[in-house]
Each structure stands twice: as C-alpha cells, then as structure tokens.
Amino acid sequence: MRAERIRPGQVVISQAGRDAGQCYVVIAMQGESRAVLADGTRRRVQNPKLKNLKHLRLLADPDPELLRKIVSGERITDADIRRVLWVLVGKEGCR
C-alpha cells in the first residue's frame, strides 16, 4: 500500500505480525513508509504502535470529527479512537 493512500484519521487493519486482524486508527505518519497507530485500548495515544505500510490494509475513510481534530492540532483522546473503531468492529470483523 502506498503512503499517499494512507493518511491520518483513516482506519486500517493489520495484515501481518502478532496483531494481524487488529483494527487501528492512523494518528500520524512517520516518514513515507510507517504509520503511527492507536486502538484506544491496547495501544493508546500515549503509547502508539509503529507499523510498516506494507502490513496494513485500508478499511475506512477518515471520520470527519477525528480528521477535524487532527487538522486543527487538537488533542486526540483514546475515547475518540474507540468511538471510531466501535462502528467497524461488527462490520469489518476487527478484533
């Protein structure tokens, strides 16, 4: 997956590693090949996961409220991330 396709605020699913099948929200990009991810429970905003873009699959476009916070520089909370992921848990089979 190319870096220009995955942007902060989007929901992705891990396809490789021991976290395969786990859904995350991209909270930032680190360079062109890594994403900074959080799920609001196991991986919180204060301790995000770095993951290679090759190991991620895009699930959903950015949530408008979350994207607004990212663009304006507001603080993103774990509750914001859990709210976005809660909707997708049943639809996409995230764990």
C-alpha positions in Angstrom: 0.0 0.0 0.0 1.5 3.4 -1.0 2.0 6.1 1.6 -0.3 8.6 -0.3 -3.2 6.3 0.2 -3.0 6.0 4.0 -3.5 9.3 5.9 -4.0 10.3 9.5 -7.6 9.7 10.6 -8.2 6.6 8.5 -9.0 3.2 9.9 -6.7 0.3 8.9 -6.4 -3.3 9.7 -3.1 -5.1 10.4 -2.3 -7.9 8.0 1.0 -9.2 9.4 2.5 -9.8 12.8 1.1 -11.0 16.0 -1.5 -8.2 15.8 -2.9 -9.4 12.5 -6.6 -8.7 12.3 -6.5 -5.8 14.7 -8.0 -2.5 13.7 -6.3 0.8 14.3 -6.7 4.5 13.6 -3.8 6.2 11.9 -2.9 9.1 14.2 0.2 10.3 12.3 2.7 9.3 9.7 6.4 8.7 10.3 8.3 9.2 7.1 6.9 7.6 3.9 6.8 4.0 5.0 5.5 3.9 8.6 2.2 4.8 10.3 1.7 5.7 13.9 -1.4 3.7 15.1 -3.6 3.5 18.1 -6.7 1.5 19.0 -7.7 3.3 22.2 -7.4 0.2 24.4 -4.3 -2.0 24.0 -2.4 0.7 22.1 -3.3 4.1 23.5 -2.5 7.5 22.1 0.3 7.9 24.7 1.9 4.6 23.5 1.1 4.2 19.8 2.3 1.4 17.6 4.6 2.0 14.6 3.8 -0.3 11.7 5.1 -0.6 8.1 2.5 0.5 5.5 3.1 -2.8 3.6 1.5 -4.6 6.6 -1.7 -2.5 6.6 -4.9 -2.6 4.6 -7.2 0.5 4.4 -10.7 -0.1 5.8 -12.4 3.2 6.0 -12.0 6.8 5.2 -11.3 9.3 8.0 -14.0 10.0 10.5 -14.9 13.7 10.0 -14.7 14.7 13.7 -11.4 12.9 14.2 -10.0 14.4 11.0 -11.0 17.9 12.1 -9.1 17.4 15.4 -6.0 16.1 13.6 -6.0 19.0 11.1 -6.6 21.7 13.8 -4.0 20.2 16.1 -6.5 19.4 18.9 -5.7 16.6 21.3 -7.0 13.2 20.2 -8.2 11.0 23.0 -8.5 7.3 23.4 -12.2 7.7 23.6 -12.3 9.4 20.2 -10.4 6.4 18.7 -12.6 3.8 20.5 -15.7 5.7 19.2 -14.5 5.4 15.6 -13.5 1.8 15.9 -16.7 0.7 17.7 -18.7 1.2 14.5 -16.4 -1.0 12.5 -16.0 -3.9 14.9 -19.2 -5.6 13.7 -18.9 -4.6 10.0 -15.3 -5.5 9.2 -14.5 -8.3 11.7 -12.0 -6.3 13.6 -10.9 -7.7 17.0 
